[in-house]
């Protein structure tokens, strides 16, 4: 015989000595007396119900329904025939069928069924009456003027009110932006509906399965906000008869509490199911299991439900007395283990993989590889974004067995075969939520809490979380994990928007996560090779175009060089001709000067022809000297430009050599890893070409085509470069000859200047000597004239 608890009014089994929900001791004498009193009271109430019910219906002031809500058909109870004043729900609220009402009235009230509920409280007759009336699930539009989560005021231009399709309370648009699939008992079929944050978590944790859970949570919130006296009844009639002021006061209390809880939450952030499971292990275990999975004894007050962090089974205190860390799953400190896992824990999966071909000599260490994951914070102030790298690393045990020692260059050669993705912290939270919803949140590896600041420590925690998901047998086959690692940003965004139940359409050969990672890594490698080949083709075309420009510049320099050489030859011939006439004049001027000095008389033997020729030659020499300076400046300019072109050409040739002659170890390692660990060559050798994705086959075909075409293009470019080099060598020789000619011309011009200087000096001295004789003669004549006059 069951009885009720005097403190929480929950049902107590006949074999229980304590209430399993609040811990109150049970007095069997009082319990039996209370049961008899309740039986008599219920009999009296059933006889007097035709008189009492109309009075209560008339005394309850009921708020008016929303203006946009129609008046659906109501399923009336026989104990309440007059329901004219009950408010109608909003128009989008689900209509309740008689089948749903009857099904909800058949809910079992046994202790085990109540224990299966997330809150642990039973549903009495008043709750069943509310469950039967699904139309009362939604509160009226005038129930609250503020959002019951963030506290924003409704009304223009403020946000308009929306109802959560699960709890029926009023929220702004941001607080009901999540859309979830609601159980069919709510009457919304399979189409996702608006849900608040609290109901989103409850649905994903399977805490709300029927409207009964919603009414139970609402009753508990009203009971906490508006405490009732000890003798007061908490039946459905009293709840319906409560004045609107008290209900609104309770709603204000709920709004204030939610506002405090939601200050640190963002509407666009994901749901941390691991945080919920770690903080509420008893509720999660009670919602899924009713007895220990080792000793098979039912959970009770002294036998609470826990879950083993290794095998995730729900166990009691006696069967989970040990603790030890799980570094593979991110638990560095000891966590709870069941007794079986303390002695023989379940093995985690391995991230090792072996190649399908024999490695090349000197690369035996690449025959067995390990998948490695690296998460690095990309920085930035706007968003918390991380770079997720999946790469290969030689297996340390295999290398040790081979008796080899890995060099840093060998490790870097293996790391070249990698796959990189950019993921935000929201993507990590979505992954944790998707894995928890798909399998269970209790087995998730340790996920860093939101209060952990971004940085290297958080990146390391996320890295351990991803590695733990890959080695955990429950999560490694989930499509959400494969999509997180393998899809591009656009594909991953589309996958998330498609819903939690979306599955990847992959061939059966890629159901294993390691095979899936090998496929995606090979695709990335082939895309990188294709991009490299395309870029090399563009660089080749760019170098050819620059080569053509250099060829045109060389032709221009060649024309100018020929013109300069012609002018230099003409100037040289003019220098030789002037030298002969200049030497003849120089001899004559020297002889006249000697004669003028030795003779006592004044000698007048000037020749006008020499003066005219000397003037003409000096005029021509000045003009040629100007041309020589211009030619020399042009030669220096061309030499500078040629040196720049040569330096640019040499740099481009060096770059071309680097492009086509990469480090041998990295190139050989990458090519061999594609053949040994890729899926294309593996399935081709097995004859299973149908398992090769079309995109990967096209990548291999394009890469092979570009690789076949590249040698002919490079050979053509090499021939052009050799021709250019021979032409530049000829030009260099010509310039060396021109430089020697210009040096000779410069020396001849300097000698000519000296000769002209000497010639002018002789003419000056000749004139001075003659003028001296003239002055002496004039002085003698003046003295003679004075002597004659004095006589």
VENBELRA-V936770 format. One record per residue. RES is the residue in three letters. SS is DSSP state (hx for helix, st for strand, lp for the rest). OMEGA is omega in radians with two decimals (none if undefined). D_CENTER is the distance of its C-alpha to the mean C-alpha in whole Angstrom. Layout:
res=[RES;RES]
ss=[SS;SS]
omega=[OMEGA;OMEGA]
d_center=[D_CENTER;D_CENTER]
This chain:
res=[UNK;UNK;UNK;UNK;UNK;UNK;UNK;UNK;UNK;UNK;UNK;UNK;UNK;UNK;UNK;UNK;UNK;UNK;UNK;UNK;UNK;UNK;UNK;UNK;UNK;UNK;UNK;UNK;UNK;UNK;UNK;UNK;UNK;UNK;UNK;UNK;UNK;UNK;UNK;UNK;UNK;UNK;UNK;UNK;UNK;UNK;UNK;UNK;UNK;UNK;UNK;UNK;UNK;UNK;UNK;UNK;UNK;UNK;UNK;UNK;UNK;UNK;UNK;UNK;UNK;UNK;UNK;UNK;UNK;UNK;UNK;UNK;UNK;UNK;UNK;UNK;UNK;UNK;UNK;UNK;UNK;UNK;UNK;UNK;UNK;UNK;UNK;UNK;UNK;UNK;UNK;UNK;UNK;UNK;UNK;UNK;UNK;UNK;UNK;UNK;UNK;UNK;UNK;UNK;UNK;UNK;UNK;UNK;UNK;UNK;UNK;UNK;UNK;UNK;UNK;UNK;UNK;UNK;UNK;UNK;UNK;UNK;UNK;UNK;UNK;UNK;UNK;UNK;UNK;UNK;UNK;UNK;UNK;UNK;UNK;UNK;UNK;UNK;UNK;UNK;UNK;UNK;UNK;UNK;UNK;UNK;UNK;UNK;UNK;UNK;UNK;UNK;UNK;UNK;UNK;UNK;UNK;UNK;UNK;UNK;UNK;UNK;UNK;UNK;UNK;UNK;UNK;UNK;UNK;UNK;UNK;UNK;UNK;UNK;UNK;UNK;UNK;UNK;UNK;UNK;UNK;UNK;UNK;UNK;UNK;UNK;UNK;UNK;UNK;UNK;UNK;UNK;UNK;UNK;UNK;UNK;UNK;UNK;UNK;UNK;UNK;UNK;UNK;UNK;UNK;UNK;UNK;UNK;UNK;UNK;UNK;UNK;UNK;UNK;UNK;UNK;UNK;UNK;UNK;UNK;UNK;UNK;UNK;UNK;UNK;UNK;UNK;UNK;UNK;UNK;UNK;UNK;UNK;UNK;UNK;UNK;UNK;UNK;UNK;UNK;UNK;UNK;UNK;UNK;UNK;UNK;UNK;UNK;UNK;UNK;UNK;UNK;UNK;UNK;UNK;UNK;UNK;UNK;UNK;UNK;UNK;UNK;UNK;UNK;UNK;UNK;UNK;UNK;UNK;UNK;UNK;UNK;UNK;UNK;UNK;UNK;UNK;UNK;UNK;UNK;UNK;UNK;UNK;UNK;UNK;UNK;UNK;UNK;UNK;UNK;UNK;UNK;UNK;UNK;UNK;UNK;UNK;UNK;UNK;UNK;UNK;UNK;UNK;UNK;UNK;UNK;UNK;UNK;UNK;UNK;UNK;UNK;UNK;UNK;UNK;UNK;UNK;UNK;UNK;UNK;UNK;UNK;UNK;UNK;UNK;UNK;UNK;UNK;UNK;UNK;UNK;UNK;UNK;UNK;UNK;UNK;UNK;UNK;UNK;UNK;UNK;UNK;UNK;UNK;UNK;UNK;UNK;UNK;UNK;UNK;UNK;UNK;UNK;UNK;UNK;UNK;UNK;UNK;UNK;UNK;UNK;UNK;UNK;UNK;UNK;UNK;UNK;UNK;UNK;UNK;UNK;UNK;UNK;UNK;UNK;UNK;UNK;UNK;UNK;UNK;UNK;UNK;UNK;UNK;UNK;UNK;UNK;UNK;UNK;UNK;UNK;UNK;UNK;UNK;UNK;UNK;UNK;UNK;UNK;UNK;UNK;UNK;UNK;UNK;UNK;UNK;UNK;UNK;UNK;UNK;UNK;UNK;UNK;UNK;UNK;UNK;UNK;UNK;UNK;UNK;UNK;UNK;UNK;UNK;UNK;UNK;UNK;UNK;UNK;UNK;UNK;UNK;UNK;UNK;UNK;UNK;UNK;UNK;UNK;UNK;UNK;UNK;UNK;UNK;UNK;UNK;UNK;UNK;UNK;UNK;UNK;UNK;UNK;UNK;UNK;UNK;UNK;UNK;UNK;UNK;UNK;UNK;UNK;UNK;UNK;UNK;UNK;UNK;UNK;UNK;UNK;UNK;UNK;UNK;UNK;UNK;UNK;UNK;UNK;UNK;UNK;UNK;UNK;UNK;UNK;UNK;UNK;UNK;UNK;UNK;UNK;UNK;UNK;UNK;UNK;UNK;UNK;UNK;UNK;UNK;UNK;UNK;UNK;UNK;UNK;UNK;UNK;UNK;UNK;UNK;UNK;UNK;UNK;UNK;UNK;UNK;UNK;UNK;UNK;UNK;UNK;UNK;UNK;UNK;UNK;UNK;UNK;UNK;UNK;UNK;UNK;UNK;UNK;UNK;UNK;UNK;UNK;UNK;UNK;UNK;UNK;UNK;UNK;UNK;UNK;UNK;UNK;UNK;UNK;UNK;UNK;UNK;UNK;UNK;UNK;UNK;UNK;UNK;UNK;UNK;UNK;UNK;UNK;UNK;UNK;UNK;UNK;UNK;UNK;UNK;UNK;UNK;UNK;UNK;UNK;UNK;UNK;UNK;UNK;UNK;UNK;UNK;UNK;UNK;UNK;UNK;UNK;UNK;UNK;UNK;UNK;UNK;UNK;UNK;UNK;UNK;UNK;UNK;UNK;UNK;UNK;UNK;UNK;UNK;UNK;UNK;UNK;UNK;UNK;UNK;UNK;UNK;UNK;UNK;UNK;UNK;UNK;UNK;UNK;UNK;UNK;UNK;UNK;UNK;UNK;UNK;UNK;UNK;UNK;UNK;UNK;UNK;UNK;UNK;UNK;UNK;UNK;UNK;UNK;UNK;UNK;UNK;UNK;UNK;UNK;UNK;UNK;UNK;UNK;UNK;UNK;UNK;UNK;UNK;UNK;UNK;UNK;UNK;UNK;UNK;UNK;UNK;UNK;UNK;UNK;UNK;UNK;UNK;UNK;UNK;UNK;UNK;UNK;UNK;UNK;UNK;UNK;UNK;UNK;UNK;UNK;UNK;UNK;UNK;UNK;UNK;UNK;UNK;UNK;UNK;UNK;UNK;UNK;UNK;UNK;UNK;UNK;UNK;UNK;UNK;UNK;UNK;UNK;UNK;UNK;UNK;UNK;UNK;UNK;UNK;UNK;UNK;UNK;UNK;UNK;UNK;UNK;UNK;UNK;UNK;UNK;UNK;UNK;UNK;UNK;UNK;UNK;UNK;UNK;UNK;UNK;UNK;UNK;UNK;UNK;UNK;UNK;UNK;UNK;UNK;UNK;UNK;UNK;UNK;UNK;UNK;UNK;UNK;UNK;UNK;UNK;UNK;UNK;UNK;UNK;UNK;UNK;UNK;UNK;UNK;UNK;UNK;UNK;UNK;UNK;UNK;UNK;UNK;UNK;UNK;UNK;UNK;UNK;UNK;UNK;UNK;UNK;UNK;UNK;UNK;UNK;UNK;UNK;UNK;UNK;UNK;UNK;UNK;UNK;UNK;UNK]
ss=[lp;lp;st;st;lp;lp;lp;lp;lp;lp;st;st;lp;lp;lp;lp;lp;st;lp;lp;lp;lp;lp;lp;st;lp;lp;hx;hx;hx;hx;hx;hx;hx;hx;hx;hx;hx;hx;hx;hx;hx;hx;hx;hx;hx;hx;hx;hx;hx;hx;hx;hx;hx;hx;hx;hx;hx;hx;lp;lp;lp;lp;lp;lp;lp;lp;lp;lp;lp;lp;lp;lp;lp;lp;lp;lp;lp;lp;lp;lp;lp;lp;lp;lp;lp;lp;lp;lp;lp;lp;lp;lp;lp;lp;lp;lp;hx;hx;hx;hx;hx;hx;hx;hx;lp;lp;lp;lp;lp;hx;hx;hx;hx;hx;lp;lp;lp;lp;lp;lp;lp;lp;lp;hx;hx;hx;hx;hx;hx;hx;hx;lp;hx;hx;hx;lp;lp;lp;lp;hx;hx;hx;lp;lp;st;lp;lp;lp;lp;lp;lp;st;lp;lp;lp;lp;lp;lp;lp;lp;st;st;lp;lp;lp;lp;lp;lp;st;st;lp;lp;hx;hx;hx;lp;st;st;st;lp;lp;lp;hx;hx;hx;lp;lp;lp;lp;lp;lp;st;st;st;lp;hx;hx;hx;hx;hx;hx;hx;hx;lp;lp;lp;lp;lp;lp;hx;hx;hx;hx;hx;hx;hx;hx;hx;hx;hx;hx;hx;hx;hx;lp;lp;lp;lp;lp;lp;lp;lp;lp;lp;hx;hx;hx;hx;hx;lp;lp;lp;hx;hx;hx;hx;hx;hx;hx;hx;hx;hx;hx;hx;hx;hx;hx;hx;hx;hx;lp;lp;lp;lp;lp;lp;lp;lp;lp;lp;lp;hx;hx;hx;hx;hx;hx;hx;lp;hx;hx;hx;hx;hx;hx;hx;hx;lp;lp;st;lp;lp;lp;lp;lp;lp;st;lp;st;lp;lp;st;lp;lp;st;st;lp;lp;lp;lp;lp;lp;st;st;lp;lp;lp;lp;lp;lp;st;st;st;st;st;hx;hx;hx;lp;st;st;st;st;st;st;st;lp;hx;hx;hx;hx;hx;lp;lp;lp;lp;lp;lp;lp;lp;st;st;st;lp;lp;lp;lp;lp;lp;lp;lp;lp;hx;hx;hx;lp;st;st;st;st;st;st;st;st;st;st;lp;lp;lp;lp;lp;lp;lp;st;st;st;st;st;st;st;st;st;st;lp;hx;hx;hx;hx;hx;hx;hx;lp;lp;lp;lp;lp;hx;hx;hx;hx;hx;hx;hx;hx;lp;lp;st;st;st;st;st;st;st;hx;hx;hx;hx;hx;hx;hx;hx;hx;hx;hx;hx;hx;hx;lp;lp;lp;lp;lp;lp;lp;lp;lp;lp;lp;lp;lp;lp;lp;lp;lp;hx;hx;hx;hx;hx;hx;hx;hx;hx;hx;hx;hx;hx;hx;hx;hx;lp;lp;lp;lp;lp;lp;lp;hx;hx;hx;hx;hx;hx;hx;hx;lp;lp;hx;hx;hx;hx;hx;hx;hx;hx;hx;lp;lp;lp;lp;lp;lp;lp;lp;lp;lp;hx;hx;hx;lp;lp;hx;hx;hx;hx;hx;hx;hx;hx;hx;hx;hx;hx;hx;hx;hx;hx;hx;hx;hx;hx;hx;hx;hx;hx;hx;hx;hx;hx;hx;hx;hx;hx;hx;hx;hx;hx;hx;hx;hx;hx;hx;hx;hx;hx;hx;hx;hx;hx;hx;hx;hx;hx;hx;hx;hx;hx;hx;hx;hx;hx;hx;hx;hx;hx;hx;hx;hx;hx;hx;hx;hx;hx;hx;hx;hx;hx;hx;hx;hx;hx;hx;hx;hx;hx;hx;hx;lp;lp;lp;lp;lp;lp;lp;lp;lp;hx;hx;hx;hx;hx;hx;hx;hx;hx;hx;hx;hx;hx;hx;hx;hx;hx;hx;hx;hx;hx;hx;hx;hx;hx;hx;hx;hx;hx;hx;hx;hx;hx;hx;hx;hx;hx;hx;hx;hx;hx;hx;hx;hx;hx;hx;hx;hx;hx;hx;hx;hx;hx;lp;lp;lp;hx;hx;hx;hx;hx;hx;hx;hx;hx;hx;hx;hx;hx;hx;lp;lp;hx;hx;hx;hx;hx;hx;hx;lp;lp;hx;hx;hx;lp;lp;hx;hx;hx;hx;hx;hx;hx;hx;hx;hx;hx;hx;hx;hx;hx;hx;hx;hx;hx;hx;hx;hx;hx;hx;hx;hx;hx;hx;hx;hx;hx;hx;hx;hx;hx;hx;hx;hx;hx;hx;hx;hx;hx;hx;hx;hx;hx;hx;hx;hx;hx;hx;hx;hx;hx;hx;hx;hx;hx;hx;hx;hx;hx;hx;hx;hx;hx;hx;hx;hx;hx;hx;hx;hx;hx;hx;hx;hx;hx;hx;hx;hx;hx;hx;hx;hx;hx;hx;hx;hx;hx;hx;hx;hx;hx;hx;hx;lp]
omega=[-3.13;3.08;-3.11;3.10;-3.12;-3.08;-3.07;3.10;3.09;-3.14;-3.12;3.11;-3.09;-3.09;-3.10;3.07;3.12;3.02;-3.06;-3.10;3.13;3.08;-3.13;3.10;-3.06;3.03;-3.04;-3.14;3.11;-3.12;-3.14;3.10;3.13;3.13;3.11;3.14;3.14;3.12;3.12;-3.13;3.14;3.09;3.12;-3.13;-3.14;3.10;-3.06;-3.06;3.12;-3.11;-3.02;-2.99;3.13;-3.13;3.13;-3.14;-3.14;-3.06;-3.06;3.01;-3.06;3.12;-3.10;3.13;3.08;-3.09;-3.07;-3.04;3.02;-3.13;-3.12;-3.14;-3.10;3.02;-2.99;3.06;-3.12;3.13;-3.11;-3.06;-3.10;-3.13;-3.07;-3.08;3.13;-3.08;3.08;-3.14;3.00;-2.98;-3.12;3.11;-3.10;3.08;-3.07;3.10;3.14;3.14;3.11;3.14;-3.13;3.13;-3.13;3.10;-3.14;-3.13;-3.08;-3.12;-3.14;-3.12;-3.11;3.10;3.11;3.11;-3.13;3.14;-3.09;-3.10;3.07;-3.12;3.14;3.11;-3.13;-3.08;3.12;3.09;3.13;3.10;3.09;3.12;-3.13;-3.12;-3.11;-3.10;3.08;-3.14;-3.14;3.06;3.14;-3.12;-3.13;3.13;3.13;3.10;3.13;3.05;-3.06;3.05;-3.09;3.08;3.10;-3.12;3.12;3.07;-3.10;-0.04;3.10;-3.11;3.11;-3.06;3.06;3.07;2.95;-3.07;3.14;-3.10;3.08;-3.13;-3.02;-3.14;3.00;-3.05;-3.12;-3.07;3.08;-3.14;3.12;3.08;-3.09;3.04;-3.04;3.10;-3.06;-3.14;3.09;3.05;-3.13;-3.11;-3.05;-3.10;3.12;-3.09;3.12;3.12;3.05;-3.09;-3.11;-3.13;3.08;3.11;-3.12;3.12;-3.13;3.09;3.14;3.11;3.10;3.13;-3.12;3.04;3.12;3.11;3.13;3.13;3.12;3.11;3.14;3.11;3.14;3.13;3.12;-3.13;3.12;-3.09;-3.10;-3.11;-3.12;3.09;-3.09;-3.07;-3.09;3.12;3.13;-3.13;-3.12;-3.13;-3.14;3.10;3.14;-3.10;-3.14;-3.14;3.14;-3.12;-3.14;3.11;3.12;3.07;3.09;3.12;3.11;3.09;3.12;3.14;-3.13;3.12;-3.14;3.14;3.10;-3.10;-3.03;-3.12;-3.11;-3.09;3.10;-3.11;-3.10;-3.09;-3.14;-3.11;3.13;-3.11;3.13;3.11;3.12;-3.10;-3.12;3.14;-3.11;-3.10;-3.11;-3.13;3.13;-3.14;-3.13;3.14;-3.06;-3.08;3.13;-3.13;3.11;-3.09;3.05;3.13;3.07;3.02;-3.08;3.10;-3.13;-3.07;3.13;-3.11;-3.06;-3.10;3.03;3.06;3.13;-3.08;-3.11;-3.11;3.06;3.12;3.08;-3.06;3.13;-3.10;-3.11;-3.12;3.12;-3.06;-3.08;3.08;3.03;-3.08;3.04;-3.09;3.14;-3.13;3.06;3.13;-3.12;3.10;-3.12;3.08;-3.02;3.06;3.00;-3.08;3.13;-3.11;3.08;-3.11;-3.09;-3.10;3.07;-3.08;3.04;-3.10;-3.13;3.09;3.11;3.08;-3.11;3.11;-3.11;-3.12;3.11;-3.12;3.10;3.10;-3.10;-3.13;-3.14;-3.12;-3.14;-3.06;3.11;-3.01;3.05;3.01;3.11;-3.12;3.09;3.12;-3.08;3.08;-3.13;3.14;-3.08;-3.10;-3.03;-3.05;3.12;-3.04;-3.13;3.04;-3.11;3.14;2.98;-3.04;3.11;3.02;-3.12;-3.14;-3.05;-3.14;3.12;3.11;3.12;3.11;3.10;-3.12;-3.12;3.09;-3.10;3.02;3.09;3.12;3.10;3.12;3.12;3.10;3.09;-3.13;3.09;3.11;-2.98;3.09;-3.06;3.08;3.05;-3.12;3.10;3.13;3.07;3.09;3.09;3.12;3.08;3.13;3.12;3.12;-3.12;3.11;3.10;3.13;-3.10;-3.10;3.08;3.14;-3.08;-3.06;-3.09;3.00;-3.06;3.14;-3.11;-3.14;-3.09;-3.10;3.09;-3.12;3.12;-3.12;-3.10;-3.13;3.11;3.07;3.10;3.11;3.09;3.10;3.11;3.11;3.14;3.11;3.09;3.09;-3.13;-3.11;-3.11;-3.09;-3.09;-2.99;-3.00;3.14;-3.11;3.13;3.13;3.11;3.11;3.13;-3.13;-3.09;-2.90;-3.03;3.04;-3.08;3.14;3.13;-3.14;3.10;3.10;3.12;3.12;-3.11;-3.12;3.12;-3.07;-3.09;-3.13;3.13;3.09;3.12;-3.11;3.12;-3.13;-3.13;-3.05;3.09;3.08;-3.04;3.13;3.08;3.09;3.11;3.10;3.10;-3.10;3.10;3.09;3.09;3.11;3.13;3.14;3.07;3.09;3.10;3.13;3.11;3.12;3.14;3.11;3.12;3.09;3.08;3.11;3.11;3.10;3.11;3.11;3.13;3.12;3.13;3.09;3.11;3.09;3.10;3.09;3.13;3.09;3.11;3.11;3.10;3.10;3.10;-3.13;3.11;3.14;3.14;3.10;3.11;3.12;3.13;3.11;3.13;3.13;3.11;3.12;3.13;3.13;3.11;3.10;3.10;3.13;-3.13;-3.13;-3.14;3.14;-3.14;-3.13;3.11;3.11;3.13;-3.12;3.10;-3.13;-3.14;3.12;3.11;3.14;3.12;3.14;3.12;-3.14;-3.11;-3.05;-3.08;3.08;3.14;3.08;-3.11;3.09;3.14;3.11;3.10;3.14;-3.10;3.14;3.12;3.13;-3.13;-3.14;3.12;3.13;-3.14;3.12;3.09;3.11;-3.13;3.11;3.12;3.14;3.09;3.06;3.12;3.11;3.11;3.11;3.14;3.13;3.09;3.12;3.12;3.11;3.10;3.12;3.11;3.10;3.12;3.13;3.11;3.08;3.12;3.12;3.12;3.10;3.14;3.12;3.11;3.12;3.11;3.08;3.08;3.10;3.11;3.12;-3.14;-3.02;3.07;-3.14;3.07;-2.99;-3.06;-3.12;-3.11;-3.13;-3.14;-3.12;3.13;-3.11;3.12;3.10;-3.11;-3.05;-3.07;3.07;-3.10;-3.06;-3.12;-3.13;-3.11;3.07;3.11;3.13;-3.11;-3.12;-3.11;3.13;-3.14;3.14;3.10;-3.11;-3.14;3.13;3.11;3.11;3.10;3.13;-3.13;3.14;3.13;3.14;3.12;3.14;3.11;3.10;-3.11;-3.02;-3.11;3.14;3.11;3.14;3.11;3.10;3.11;3.12;3.10;3.11;3.12;3.09;3.09;3.13;3.14;3.10;3.11;3.12;3.08;3.08;3.14;3.11;3.11;3.12;3.13;3.08;3.10;3.11;-3.14;3.10;3.10;3.13;3.09;3.10;3.12;3.12;3.11;3.11;3.10;3.11;3.10;3.14;3.09;3.13;-3.14;3.09;3.13;3.10;3.14;3.12;3.11;3.09;3.13;-3.12;-3.14;3.10;-3.14;3.12;3.14;3.13;3.14;3.11;3.09;3.13;3.14;3.13;3.12;3.14;3.11;3.10;3.12;3.13;3.13;3.11;-3.14;3.12;3.13;3.13;-3.12;-3.11;3.11;none]
d_center=[62;59;59;57;56;58;55;52;54;52;54;55;56;60;59;56;58;55;53;49;47;49;51;54;58;59;63;65;68;66;64;66;68;65;65;68;68;65;67;70;67;66;69;70;67;67;71;70;67;69;70;67;64;65;66;62;61;63;62;58;57;54;51;51;48;46;47;45;46;48;51;50;53;53;54;57;58;62;62;61;62;62;58;59;57;54;51;49;45;43;43;40;41;42;45;47;49;52;50;48;50;52;49;48;52;52;49;51;52;52;51;48;47;46;45;42;41;38;40;43;46;48;49;52;54;53;49;51;52;49;47;50;49;45;46;46;43;41;43;44;43;45;44;42;41;38;34;35;32;31;34;34;37;37;39;39;37;35;33;35;36;34;35;33;34;35;36;38;37;36;33;31;29;25;27;27;24;23;25;27;29;32;35;38;41;39;40;37;37;33;31;29;30;29;29;29;26;29;30;27;27;30;30;27;29;32;34;35;37;40;41;43;40;39;43;43;40;42;45;44;42;45;47;45;45;49;51;54;58;59;61;59;58;54;55;54;57;56;52;53;56;54;54;51;51;51;48;46;47;45;42;42;42;39;37;37;36;33;32;32;30;27;27;24;22;20;21;17;16;17;20;20;23;23;24;27;28;28;30;32;33;37;36;34;36;39;37;37;40;43;44;43;42;44;48;47;49;48;46;48;48;49;47;43;40;37;35;34;31;31;33;32;36;38;40;43;43;46;44;41;42;40;37;35;31;29;26;25;24;23;26;28;31;33;32;35;36;39;42;41;38;39;42;40;36;34;32;29;27;27;24;26;27;30;30;33;34;36;34;36;38;37;33;35;32;29;31;30;26;24;20;18;15;13;10;10;9;8;11;11;14;13;10;9;5;5;6;8;11;14;17;20;23;27;28;30;33;34;34;36;38;38;40;37;35;32;31;28;28;28;25;23;24;23;20;19;19;16;13;9;6;2;4;6;9;11;10;11;14;15;15;17;19;19;20;23;24;24;26;27;25;28;27;23;22;22;19;18;20;19;21;20;18;15;15;16;18;15;13;16;17;14;14;18;17;15;18;21;20;20;23;25;27;26;23;22;23;21;20;17;16;16;14;11;12;13;12;10;8;11;13;11;12;15;16;15;17;20;21;21;24;22;23;21;24;24;27;29;29;25;25;25;21;22;23;20;18;21;21;17;17;20;19;16;19;21;18;18;22;22;20;22;25;25;24;27;29;28;29;32;33;32;34;37;37;37;40;42;42;43;46;47;47;49;52;52;52;55;57;57;58;61;62;62;64;67;67;67;70;72;72;73;76;77;76;79;81;81;82;85;86;85;87;90;90;89;92;94;93;94;97;98;97;99;102;102;102;105;107;109;109;106;105;103;102;98;97;95;93;91;90;89;87;85;84;83;81;80;78;77;75;74;72;71;70;67;66;66;63;61;61;60;57;56;56;54;51;51;51;48;46;47;46;42;42;43;40;38;39;39;35;34;36;35;31;32;34;30;29;31;32;29;29;31;30;26;27;30;28;25;27;29;26;25;29;29;26;25;26;28;31;31;32;34;36;37;38;35;33;33;30;28;26;27;23;24;27;27;24;27;30;28;27;31;32;30;31;35;35;34;37;39;37;37;41;42;40;41;45;44;43;46;48;47;47;51;51;50;52;55;54;54;57;59;57;59;62;61;61;64;66;65;65;69;69;68;71;74;73;73;77;78;77;79;82;82;82;85;87;86;87;91;91;91;93;96;96;96;99;101;100;102;105;105;105;107;110;109;110;113;115;114;116;119;119;119;122;124;124;125;128]
